Amino acid sequence: MTKGQIITFLQLITVSIYGWGQPISITGIVGVKMHANQNQLPEFPDAWQMLSSPLLGFEISHKSIPISLIYSRDFTYSIYNEVGNNPAGISNIPQKSKGDLLLLQYRNKNYFFGVGHYRREAESFTLFALPNANKIERLIVLSAGFRFNRLDIDYQRQIQYKPYFNPFDWGFQSINLRYHIGGKKTA
């Protein structure tokens, strides 16, 4: 699918619905999520990477209510290559993940705060080779950011609660750039 086809598709799903006497707007979202490598390999605990993942989604908002609901999905595919310090003798380890975010966001003019839920499903060669390795994680998301016309820039801090509670893992944070396609400016 080309860039033009994706933008056309997202513009087609942009609709306005009337409720409470005012329009409810559903706008498409495209963007990028910049984050640490959350597919941390147990064999290589020092394997820290910075990744960028494309994201797609939509936002539901109401003109007179300062709360919106955002759904987005991000995708990550990376290849880990350990040269030199490789006790397992494995190189070029493919890792992929997808994450679904549901975010309730309060907005006021050009800034916003949000709280939400993030579900991430990770696949890696090592996750299949290790016993009792969970590949589904659930996290609580705290978000804050700014909106410039149709572009949102926000910082998200995720707190993992499943498969185990880990509030101090600083690998679960990201900076997101989301561009709103179609619809009207709601703030």
Salt bridges, closest charged atoms under 4 A:
GLU59 OE1 - ARG147 NH2 3.24
GLU59 OE1 - HIS180 ND1 3.04
ASP74 OD2 - LYS33 NZ 3.68
ASP100 OD1 - ARG73 NE 2.67
GLU121 OE1 - ARG119 NH1 3.71
GLU123 OE1 - LYS96 NZ 3.79
GLU137 OE1 - ARG120 NH2 2.97
ASP152 OD1 - ARG147 NE 2.63
ASP152 OD2 - ARG178 NH2 3.45
ASP152 OD2 - HIS180 NE2 2.80
ASP154 OD2 - ARG178 NH1 3.23
